[in-house]
Amino acid sequence: MQISLVKIQRTYKLNSSVFKEKCFSKLQYMTTLKQILLMGILLFANCIFSQEVKIAKANEQFDKYGYINAREIYLKVVENGYRSAEIYKKLGDTYYYNSDYVNAENWYDKLLDEFPDSIETDYFYRIAQTLKSVGKYQKSDEIMNIYFSKGGGPKDIKKFENDPEYLKSLGVHPFKYVINNVAVNTRYSDFGPTYYKGKIVYSSTSREKKDFKAHNWNNMPYLDLYIADIDTDGGLSNSRLLDGDINTLFHESSPVFSKDGKTMYFTRNNFLDGKKGYDKERIIKLKIFRATLNEDKKDGEHWDDVIELPFNSPDFSCAHPALSNDGKYLFFASDMPGSYGRSDLYRVEIKKNEKGNYIYTPPVNLGPEINTKSRETFPFISENNNLYFSSDGHFGHGGLDVYVASLDSEGNLTQVSNFGPPINTKMDDFGLIISESKGSGYYTS
């Protein structure tokens, strides 16, 4: 018994010691495990926080239209394994807003696959437009049906079909046009042509400035106004900067001239007399300016006396002016309050007071028959008093399409028609100017 008792006692002492060691080891193990887990949680939280900081910085760039800078950050975040509907949307948007529909479709496709329940109704329309622009028509129609089923509604989509007979009545025969590239094109952006004294004035990136600064919207140089000669076959040559006080360090584009050639309206960033203007978010918007031709200079024609139009604001953009044939109305694009979409077409009446000073009536929106939730832009009034404009809100051939409508004597619109192929393609087609009597014109695609 004693032996047994002793054995039991000894066994008890031994087991107690082992037990204590095991308990201590287990406690140490659990403590270490908890520390590791805590460190892992902290590292994970720190990683998430780091990604969220980067995303916040990217969103700030995105909201300021710094799509290139924002895209670089979003891509790095995705490479690090972060996924969200917001990132896929905005990555797609950075390409969509630069008309890179192939890459936009890539990220919108990921959005559809991974986050189908986190897509707002309007995004389905944007995705459908993108798919059409890359030639995926069947899938585009499927996405449009989802858009309608979610309440997008047919009222938001006006599908103005190409109407050959109506176009003929306007003096237009789109199917007979042959398209040729002009020689003044560069590897950057060249667009927004207008007629001026038998020449063409247009917008182009500042390729002559060796120390140019790229714009963070599209990573391209800022735009200036150039003038080119029209050859006998309609080609353009001898491109040079427009003389005067027009071109600055910022964007200048889409000019239009009065019939006497002495007044020019054009688009520029909110920059005048060496001073930049910002909105509440520190974004420089677009404004419309007027310039006067000075022919008294020894060096020839010189544009100066640059004046900002009174309906501009630092809080929204006004751009791409167009004049009616009689010079009575000025048409333009804007995202001012009251707009239906990203940019609408507006008009103001131009008057003169007793002192001969210009007066502009308050802007009037051209209404929902023309304007949509998307973009209506680049208006042009032809010799036949037809309004040509571009839109990606009427669900045409893809991207921006050219449309045409007749104007009555009061500047009101009649029937609207898609201009049709070959001018309109699945990509962006815009900035059309045309002489119906000559059967020729210029545009950007």
Buried (B, 14 or more C-beta within 10 A) or exposed (E): EEEEEEEEEEEEEEEEEEEEEEEEEEEEEEEEEEEEEEEEEEEEEEEEEEBEEBBEEBBBBBEBBBBBBBBBBBBEBBEEEBEBBBBBBBBBBBBBBBBBBEBBBBBBBBBBEEBEEEBEBBBBBBBBBBBBBBEBEEBBEBBBEBBBEBEBEEEBBBEBEBBBEBBEEBBBEBEEBEEEEBEBBEEBBBBBBBBBEEBBBBBBBBBEEEEBEEBBBBEBBBBBBBBBBBEEEEBBEEBEBBBBEBBBBBBBBBBBBBEEEEBBBBBBBBBBEEEEBEBEEEBBBBBBBBBBBBEEEEEEBBBEEBEBBEBBBBBBBBBBBBBBBEEBBBBBBBBBEEBBBBBBBBBBBBEEEEEEEBEBEEBEBBEEEBBBBBBBBBBBBBEBBBBBBBBBBBBBBBBBBBBBBBBEEEBEBEEBBBBBEBBBBBBBBBBBBBBBEEEBBBBBB
